[in-house]
Amino acid sequence: MNAYQITGIDGLASLSLTKLPSVKPGFGEVRIGLKAVSLNYRDYMNVMGLHGVTGPTPRVPCSDGAGVIEACGDGVEGWKPGDRVVCPFMPSWLDGPFSQHHSARALGGTVDGLLRKSAVVAASALLPVPDYLSLTEAATLPCAAVTAWDALIVRGQLKLGETVLVLGSGGVSVFALQIAKLVGAKVLAISSSDEKCQKLSTLGADAVHNYRVDPNWDDWALAQTQGIGVDKVVEIGGPETLNRSIKATRFGGHISLIGVLTGTAGSVQTVQILRKGIRLDGTYVGSRQMFSDLLRAFEQAQIHPVIDSIFPFEQAKDAFAHLASGKHFGKIVIEV
Ligand SMILES: NC(=O)c1ccc[n+]([C@@H]2O[C@H](COP(=O)([O-])OP(=O)(O)OC[C@H]3O[C@@H](n4cnc5c(N)ncnc54)[C@H](OP(=O)(O)O)[C@@H]3O)[C@@H](O)[C@H]2O)c1
C-alpha cells in the first residue's frame, strides 16, 4: 500500500513516498480505501516542523480523508464494504467535552494520518458521506469545516442578523463564511488581494477589505458596524492579528482563537478583552457529533465546499508547496 511518511526534519525533502503493509481491521474496526485527502495548514506545519510542531517519525501526515470501506472487522455493525465514509479529525472525540485524550489522537499529529491508500480506523468514529457530496468534497470537511462550525455555531452561538468577521480566504475562513451565511449572519471578510476579495463577495461576503492595501482592517470593521464592532471573529491569524480582532469586536462579543498563521506567542491587549467583556475562546476542531450536525446542515442547504485545486497522489509535495504559497482560495485536495 502506497503511503507518504514524514521521515525527518528536512521539510518537504523528508516527505517520502513509501510502501506500507495493508492492515486487516481488528474488532470494531474497518479498513477504508482512501479516495481523497485535503490539506490543512496544520499538515504543512507537521511536515515542515513549523512553530515547534513535531511528532514521531516516520509517520503518515494529514488528518482529513474520505473513502470507501474495503473491509470490516468482527463486531462492526451498521457499516459494510462499499459504504462512503469520512473520518473525524480526532476519531476518539465522539461527543461531550474536549480533552487531552482526544487531542493526542488527532490524525497526522502524534499518530499516523491519512495520506495513504488505505487506513484502519474505529468504525464508531466514521460518518456517512451524504449522497450530494463527492468524496473529494467530503475530504475537505473534517478539520477546517468542523472548526468553523465549532467556532460559530457551538462556541459562538451565532444568531440570525449578527455580524461575523473572517480573516483571509483559506480553508477555515471560507467555511466560516459559508456557515455564517447559512445562519443568516452578515459577513465582513478581509483578504490579501482584490481578486480574492471579489471571490469572497461572490460567495456572499457582505463587505470585503484588502488588508495589503490598507492594513487597518480593525478600523474598517468598526466603520462597517457604526463603531460598535462585530459580534464574532474567526481568528485564524494569531499574535499579529489578535489585537486588531479585539479592537474590531463589540463589547460582549466572541472571538474564536483558532490559528497560528502569524506565530504562536505575542503581545496581547489583555485589558481590552476584559474591558469589553470579550469571550476569547480557544478552539480545537470539534467532535464527531459537531461534524454530524454540520453534515446535516450542509446537506439540507446543499452547501458544496470551495475547492481551489486537486493534485494527484504522486504530486502531493506540489500540493503542500501550493498551500505554502498562500495563493489558494478554499481547500486543496490530493486525490488518492
Ligand atoms: N484550532 C483549530 O482547530 C484549527 C483548525 C484548522 C486550522 N487551524 C489554524 O487556522 C489557520 C488557518 O488554517 P487553514 O487550514 O484555513 O489555512 P489555509 O487554508 O492555508 O489559509 C491561510 C490563509 O489565511 C490568510 N492569511 C494568512 N495570513 C493572514 C494574515 N496575517 N491576516 C489575515 N489573513 C491571513 C490567507 O488568505 P488571503 O490570501 O485571502 O488573505 C491565507 O491564504 C492555521 O494557523 C491553522 O493552523 C486551527
The ligand as an SDF file (V2000), in Angstrom:
LIG
                    3D

 48 52  0  0  0  0  0  0  0  0999 V2000
   -7.5540   25.3790   16.1900 N   0  0  0  0  0  0  0  0  0  0  0  0
   -8.0290   24.5930   15.2460 C   0  0  0  0  0  0  0  0  0  0  0  0
   -8.8250   23.7060   15.4920 O   0  0  0  0  0  0  0  0  0  0  0  0
   -7.6210   24.8170   13.8330 C   0  0  0  0  0  0  0  0  0  0  0  0
   -8.2750   24.1460   12.7950 C   0  0  0  0  0  0  0  0  0  0  0  0
   -7.9320   24.4590   11.4800 C   0  0  0  0  0  0  0  0  0  0  0  0
   -6.9470   25.3970   11.2380 C   0  0  0  0  0  0  0  0  0  0  0  0
   -6.3130   25.9860   12.2780 N   0  0  0  0  0  0  0  0  0  0  0  0
   -5.3280   27.0290   12.0490 C   0  0  0  0  0  0  0  0  0  0  0  0
   -6.0020   28.1070   11.4080 O   0  0  0  0  0  0  0  0  0  0  0  0
   -5.1230   28.7260   10.4860 C   0  0  0  0  0  0  0  0  0  0  0  0
   -5.7420   28.6630    9.1090 C   0  0  0  0  0  0  0  0  0  0  0  0
   -5.7750   27.3260    8.7090 O   0  0  0  0  0  0  0  0  0  0  0  0
   -6.2530   26.9240    7.2520 P   0  0  0  0  0  0  0  0  0  0  0  0
   -6.0320   25.4770    7.1130 O   0  0  0  0  0  0  0  0  0  0  0  0
   -7.5730   27.5070    6.9790 O   0  0  0  0  0  0  0  0  0  0  0  0
   -5.1380   27.6890    6.4140 O   0  0  0  0  0  0  0  0  0  0  0  0
   -5.0440   27.9840    4.8690 P   0  0  0  0  0  0  0  0  0  0  0  0
   -6.1180   27.2860    4.1240 O   0  0  0  0  0  0  0  0  0  0  0  0
   -3.6350   27.7700    4.4830 O   0  0  0  0  0  0  0  0  0  0  0  0
   -5.3890   29.5420    4.8120 O   0  0  0  0  0  0  0  0  0  0  0  0
   -4.4430   30.5160    5.0150 C   0  0  0  0  0  0  0  0  0  0  0  0
   -4.9870   31.8560    4.5060 C   0  0  0  0  0  0  0  0  0  0  0  0
   -5.0890   32.7500    5.5940 O   0  0  0  0  0  0  0  0  0  0  0  0
   -4.9460   34.0680    5.1140 C   0  0  0  0  0  0  0  0  0  0  0  0
   -3.9470   34.7760    5.9110 N   0  0  0  0  0  0  0  0  0  0  0  0
   -2.6450   34.4800    6.0600 C   0  0  0  0  0  0  0  0  0  0  0  0
   -2.0490   35.3890    6.8440 N   0  0  0  0  0  0  0  0  0  0  0  0
   -3.0060   36.2880    7.1880 C   0  0  0  0  0  0  0  0  0  0  0  0
   -2.9980   37.4780    7.9610 C   0  0  0  0  0  0  0  0  0  0  0  0
   -1.9050   37.9210    8.5530 N   0  0  0  0  0  0  0  0  0  0  0  0
   -4.1590   38.1620    8.0960 N   0  0  0  0  0  0  0  0  0  0  0  0
   -5.3030   37.7030    7.5120 C   0  0  0  0  0  0  0  0  0  0  0  0
   -5.3560   36.5830    6.7400 N   0  0  0  0  0  0  0  0  0  0  0  0
   -4.2080   35.8860    6.5870 C   0  0  0  0  0  0  0  0  0  0  0  0
   -4.5090   33.9850    3.6430 C   0  0  0  0  0  0  0  0  0  0  0  0
   -5.6810   34.2240    2.8480 O   0  0  0  0  0  0  0  0  0  0  0  0
   -5.7640   35.5570    1.9560 P   0  0  0  0  0  0  0  0  0  0  0  0
   -4.7000   35.4510    0.9370 O   0  0  0  0  0  0  0  0  0  0  0  0
   -7.1510   35.5510    1.4350 O   0  0  0  0  0  0  0  0  0  0  0  0
   -5.5320   36.7070    2.9040 O   0  0  0  0  0  0  0  0  0  0  0  0
   -4.0630   32.5260    3.5250 C   0  0  0  0  0  0  0  0  0  0  0  0
   -4.1950   32.0280    2.2290 O   0  0  0  0  0  0  0  0  0  0  0  0
   -3.7930   27.9880   10.6160 C   0  0  0  0  0  0  0  0  0  0  0  0
   -2.9740   28.6430   11.5530 O   0  0  0  0  0  0  0  0  0  0  0  0
   -4.1880   26.6350   11.1600 C   0  0  0  0  0  0  0  0  0  0  0  0
   -3.1490   26.0280   11.8570 O   0  0  0  0  0  0  0  0  0  0  0  0
   -6.6240   25.7080   13.5600 C   0  0  0  0  0  0  0  0  0  0  0  0
  1  2  1  0
  2  3  2  0
  2  4  1  0
  4  5  1  0
  4 48  2  0
  5  6  2  0
  6  7  1  0
  7  8  2  0
  8  9  1  0
  8 48  1  0
  9 10  1  0
  9 46  1  0
 10 11  1  0
 11 12  1  0
 11 44  1  0
 12 13  1  0
 13 14  1  0
 14 15  2  0
 14 16  1  0
 14 17  1  0
 17 18  1  0
 18 19  2  0
 18 20  1  0
 18 21  1  0
 21 22  1  0
 22 23  1  0
 23 24  1  0
 23 42  1  0
 24 25  1  0
 25 26  1  0
 25 36  1  0
 26 27  1  0
 26 35  1  0
 27 28  2  0
 28 29  1  0
 29 30  1  0
 29 35  2  0
 30 31  1  0
 30 32  2  0
 32 33  1  0
 33 34  2  0
 34 35  1  0
 36 37  1  0
 36 42  1  0
 37 38  1  0
 38 39  2  0
 38 40  1  0
 38 41  1  0
 42 43  1  0
 44 45  1  0
 44 46  1  0
 46 47  1  0
M  CHG  2   8   1  16  -1
M  END
$$$$
